[in-house]
Amino acid sequence: MTRTKAAGLSAAFLVSGFALTIGISGLVMAWLWPAGPPDITSAALVQSAVMLVAFGVATWAFGLRAAGLDRESLRWRGGLRDALRGLAGGTGPAVLALAVAVPLAGALWTRDGAPWSAWLATLPAFGAVIIPAALVEELVFRGVPMVLLSRAFGRGVAIPALAILFAAAHLFNPGITALALVNVALAGIWLGTVFYCRGGLWIATGAHVGWNLTLAVLAAPVSGLDFTAPWLDYRPGGPGWLSGGGFGPEGGLIATLVLTLATLVAARFTERPKESSA
């Protein structure tokens, strides 16, 4: 496949997927909740479901049909064991980023007086929001475009290029800063590298879930989004450029270092490119 065709199919995949998402989600939201969604959790679940359908259609049209990709080339092989390995690989860096902020930035956790059982009861809701959202983002940014662009230009171009688009998708998140955008792009590079480890989409999705879910259950903001829960409160300390402040750890220099380290570790376990494959 030529570079022009690979780039064109990748662009068509992204544009059509987001166009379908906007169109379908508007109709579904209006049908379900004429007066608006009752809460952000419900809206997020519907949005993720719509995006899975939209980008599933785009994957079929531009990946399977137009580009002739299959399950193997899309790196869908694997299963729950790979997802759990990814989960562990994402949880570790998140815990490290939060832990390092304690001595360096004065971060701490306090209890708000609610019983710990109230905190425990929120965890399924966190998972219900974070898991499908992570799967969707992996399908979008580590799916058809990653495979096609890697074949045409090499992983060294495809991974950072899609990481930039991944960061751009977070451009309007609450509290976004220049450093936060850099870190989200760096997270995209890390996840793109993990995608090329054994387990493909499964391990990358697990790592994505592990990072986001760990921050959420420990009461830290995730990319500027507040996952407030009873019993446990997180105070990031400061300065913000170090700890991330209200944006969460992804907004600070500590996360820059941790994500860089995680990427270097993941790179040691990537699979070598096969001829005519990503």
Secondary structure per residue as TSV (DSSP state, phi and psi in degrees):
chain	resnum	aa	ss	phi	psi
A	1	M	-	360.0	135.5
A	2	T	-	-73.2	161.1
A	3	R	H	-64.0	-37.7
A	4	T	H	-62.4	-44.5
A	5	K	H	-67.0	-40.9
A	6	A	H	-61.8	-45.1
A	7	A	H	-65.8	-40.3
A	8	G	H	-65.1	-44.0
A	9	L	H	-67.1	-36.6
A	10	S	H	-64.4	-44.0
A	11	A	H	-64.8	-41.5
A	12	A	H	-63.9	-39.1
A	13	F	H	-59.2	-49.5
A	14	L	H	-68.0	-47.1
A	15	V	H	-64.0	-47.3
A	16	S	H	-67.0	-37.8
A	17	G	H	-63.5	-45.6
A	18	F	H	-71.0	-34.8
A	19	A	H	-64.6	-43.8
A	20	L	H	-62.7	-40.3
A	21	T	H	-60.8	-47.1
A	22	I	H	-62.9	-46.0
A	23	G	H	-66.6	-47.7
A	24	I	H	-70.3	-42.7
A	25	S	H	-63.4	-37.1
A	26	G	H	-62.1	-43.2
A	27	L	H	-66.7	-43.9
A	28	V	H	-66.1	-44.0
A	29	M	H	-61.4	-43.8
A	30	A	H	-65.2	-35.2
A	31	W	H	-72.8	-42.4
A	32	L	H	-74.4	-44.6
A	33	W	-	-135.3	84.0
A	34	P	T	-56.3	-31.2
A	35	A	T	-93.7	6.9
A	36	G	-	106.7	153.0
A	37	P	-	-62.1	146.3
A	38	P	S	-70.0	-28.2
A	39	D	S	-158.8	168.0
A	40	I	H	-69.8	-30.0
A	41	T	H	-64.1	-46.5
A	42	S	H	-61.5	-43.4
A	43	A	H	-63.1	-40.8
A	44	A	H	-65.7	-39.0
A	45	L	H	-64.8	-44.2
A	46	V	H	-64.8	-42.3
A	47	Q	H	-60.8	-43.7
A	48	S	H	-64.7	-42.2
A	49	A	H	-62.0	-42.8
A	50	V	H	-65.1	-41.9
A	51	M	H	-65.7	-36.7
A	52	L	H	-61.8	-42.5
A	53	V	H	-65.9	-48.1
A	54	A	H	-61.9	-48.1
A	55	F	H	-80.3	-18.4
A	56	G	H	-66.1	-43.3
A	57	V	H	-63.4	-43.3
A	58	A	H	-64.6	-37.3
A	59	T	I	-63.0	-44.0
A	60	W	I	-64.0	-46.1
A	61	A	I	-70.2	-48.2
A	62	F	I	-99.3	-24.7
A	63	G	I	-91.3	-56.9
A	64	L	I	-76.2	-47.1
A	65	R	I	-82.3	-58.2
A	66	A	I	-72.1	-41.9
A	67	A	S	-95.0	-11.9
A	68	G	-	71.9	24.0
A	69	L	-	-75.5	158.3
A	70	D	-	-130.7	-178.7
A	71	R	T	-57.2	-37.6
A	72	E	T	-68.3	-47.7
A	73	S	T	-69.7	-26.8
A	74	L	T	-81.3	-1.8
A	75	R	T	61.9	41.9
A	76	W	-	-88.8	-5.1
A	77	R	-	-64.9	154.3
A	78	G	-	119.8	-164.2
A	79	G	-	-177.5	-153.6
A	80	L	H	-60.6	-38.3
A	81	R	H	-61.2	-41.2
A	82	D	H	-67.7	-38.3
A	83	A	H	-62.8	-38.8
A	84	L	H	-69.6	-35.7
A	85	R	H	-63.3	-41.4
A	86	G	H	-64.3	-40.0
A	87	L	H	-57.6	-44.8
A	88	A	H	-65.2	-39.4
A	89	G	H	-69.7	-21.6
A	90	G	H	-91.3	-32.2
A	91	T	H	-66.5	-41.1
A	92	G	H	-56.4	-54.1
A	93	P	H	-61.8	-36.2
A	94	A	H	-65.1	-44.1
A	95	V	H	-62.8	-41.2
A	96	L	H	-62.5	-44.2
A	97	A	H	-62.0	-42.2
A	98	L	H	-69.2	-39.9
A	99	A	H	-68.2	-41.4
A	100	V	H	-65.3	-30.3
A	101	A	H	-68.5	-18.2
A	102	V	H	-66.4	-55.9
A	103	P	H	-76.6	-32.1
A	104	L	H	-83.8	-35.3
A	105	A	H	-118.5	-2.8
A	106	G	-	76.0	23.3
A	107	A	-	-65.8	150.3
A	108	L	E	-158.6	165.7
A	109	W	E	-117.6	141.9
A	110	T	E	-129.3	157.8
A	111	R	E	-99.4	141.2
A	112	D	-	-99.4	6.7
A	113	G	S	99.7	-14.7
A	114	A	S	-76.0	155.3
A	115	P	-	-70.4	150.2
A	116	W	H	-63.4	-24.7
A	117	S	H	-64.2	-28.6
A	118	A	H	-68.6	-38.9
A	119	W	H	-64.4	-43.8
A	120	L	H	-61.1	-35.0
A	121	A	H	-69.8	-20.1
A	122	T	H	-83.0	-16.0
A	123	L	H	-62.7	-41.9
A	124	P	H	-59.1	-37.7
A	125	A	H	-66.1	-40.2
A	126	F	H	-58.9	-47.2
A	127	G	H	-62.9	-38.6
A	128	A	H	-64.8	-28.2
A	129	V	H	-86.5	-44.8
A	130	I	H	-76.4	-40.5
A	131	I	H	-63.8	-53.1
A	132	P	H	-65.4	-33.0
A	133	A	H	-64.6	-41.2
A	134	A	H	-65.5	-42.0
A	135	L	H	-60.9	-42.7
A	136	V	H	-62.4	-47.1
A	137	E	H	-64.2	-34.5
A	138	E	H	-68.9	-40.9
A	139	L	H	-61.6	-36.3
A	140	V	H	-76.5	-51.8
A	141	F	H	-99.4	-15.1
A	142	R	T	-124.6	32.5
A	143	G	T	-112.6	-127.5
A	144	V	H	-53.4	-49.1
A	145	P	H	-61.1	-38.6
A	146	M	H	-62.3	-44.6
A	147	V	H	-66.8	-47.0
A	148	L	H	-65.8	-45.6
A	149	L	H	-70.0	-32.5
A	150	S	H	-66.0	-40.0
A	151	R	H	-64.5	-40.2
A	152	A	H	-82.7	-40.0
A	153	F	H	-116.8	-13.6
A	154	G	-	97.9	154.3
A	155	R	H	-62.9	-32.8
A	156	G	H	-63.7	-20.8
A	157	V	H	-97.7	-45.1
A	158	A	H	-63.9	-44.8
A	159	I	H	-63.3	-52.3
A	160	P	H	-67.3	-32.9
A	161	A	H	-62.8	-46.0
A	162	L	H	-74.3	-25.1
A	163	A	H	-65.7	-36.1
A	164	I	H	-65.4	-42.6
A	165	L	H	-65.4	-36.5
A	166	F	H	-60.3	-43.9
A	167	A	H	-65.9	-40.8
A	168	A	H	-60.6	-31.9
A	169	A	T	-67.3	-15.8
A	170	H	T	-103.9	11.9
A	171	L	T	-60.3	-30.5
A	172	F	T	-105.7	17.6
A	173	N	S	-65.7	149.0
A	174	P	T	-58.3	134.1
A	175	G	T	73.5	17.3
A	176	I	-	-63.8	141.1
A	177	T	-	-131.0	172.0
A	178	A	H	-61.4	-43.1
A	179	L	H	-65.7	-37.7
A	180	A	H	-62.6	-41.4
A	181	L	H	-62.4	-41.6
A	182	V	H	-60.3	-43.4
A	183	N	H	-69.0	-37.0
A	184	V	H	-65.3	-39.5
A	185	A	H	-63.3	-40.1
A	186	L	H	-64.7	-37.7
A	187	A	H	-62.5	-36.5
A	188	G	H	-64.4	-38.2
A	189	I	H	-66.2	-42.9
A	190	W	H	-59.2	-49.5
A	191	L	H	-67.4	-34.6
A	192	G	H	-65.0	-36.4
A	193	T	H	-68.1	-43.5
A	194	V	H	-61.6	-35.8
A	195	F	H	-55.2	-31.7
A	196	Y	T	-93.7	11.7
A	197	C	B	-86.7	166.3
A	198	R	T	-59.8	124.9
A	199	G	T	118.9	-15.6
A	200	G	H	48.2	-124.8
A	201	L	H	-61.8	-33.7
A	202	W	H	-64.8	-48.6
A	203	I	H	-71.5	-34.3
A	204	A	H	-66.5	-42.3
A	205	T	H	-64.3	-41.3
A	206	G	H	-60.7	-42.0
A	207	A	H	-64.9	-41.0
A	208	H	H	-62.2	-47.0
A	209	V	H	-62.6	-43.4
A	210	G	H	-58.5	-44.6
A	211	W	H	-63.9	-55.0
A	212	N	H	-65.4	-43.9
A	213	L	H	-68.4	-36.2
A	214	T	H	-62.6	-45.8
A	215	L	H	-61.0	-43.6
A	216	A	H	-65.7	-46.1
A	217	V	H	-70.3	-21.0
A	218	L	T	-97.2	17.8
A	219	A	T	71.9	14.5
A	220	A	-	-91.2	146.4
A	221	P	-	-61.7	149.2
A	222	V	B	-115.6	107.4
A	223	S	T	53.5	40.0
A	224	G	T	88.6	-9.2
A	225	L	B	-93.4	129.0
A	226	D	-	-88.7	119.3
A	227	F	-	-105.6	70.1
A	228	T	-	-69.4	135.2
A	229	A	-	-137.1	152.7
A	230	P	S	-69.4	162.0
A	231	W	S	82.5	-45.0
A	232	L	E	-121.0	128.1
A	233	D	E	-119.2	138.2
A	234	Y	E	-108.2	131.2
A	235	R	E	-118.1	116.3
A	236	P	-	-73.8	-15.1
A	237	G	-	73.5	-159.3
A	238	G	S	-165.5	175.5
A	239	P	-	-70.6	162.7
A	240	G	H	-60.8	-34.5
A	241	W	H	-66.0	-18.3
A	242	L	H	-94.6	-48.3
A	243	S	H	-89.2	-22.8
A	244	G	-	102.4	-19.0
A	245	G	G	57.1	-140.6
A	246	G	G	-70.5	-13.7
A	247	F	G	-77.1	-17.7
A	248	G	-	101.0	173.8
A	249	P	G	-53.1	-30.3
A	250	E	G	-64.6	-10.8
A	251	G	G	-92.6	1.3
A	252	G	S	-120.9	167.0
A	253	L	H	-66.5	-29.3
A	254	I	H	-59.4	-44.4
A	255	A	H	-65.1	-34.0
A	256	T	H	-56.7	-46.9
A	257	L	H	-69.0	-41.6
A	258	V	H	-66.6	-43.9
A	259	L	H	-67.0	-35.0
A	260	T	H	-62.6	-45.1
A	261	L	H	-62.3	-43.8
A	262	A	H	-62.1	-38.1
A	263	T	H	-66.0	-42.4
A	264	L	H	-63.4	-39.5
A	265	V	H	-66.2	-46.2
A	266	A	H	-61.3	-36.1
A	267	A	H	-62.4	-26.0
A	268	R	T	-70.4	-17.4
A	269	F	T	-114.3	8.6
A	270	T	B	-70.9	150.9
A	271	E	-	-84.8	143.3
A	272	R	-	-68.1	142.0
A	273	P	-	-61.7	138.4
A	274	K	-	-93.4	156.3
A	275	E	T	-60.9	131.1
A	276	S	T	67.4	22.9
A	277	S	-	-138.1	167.3
A	278	A	-	-75.1	360.0
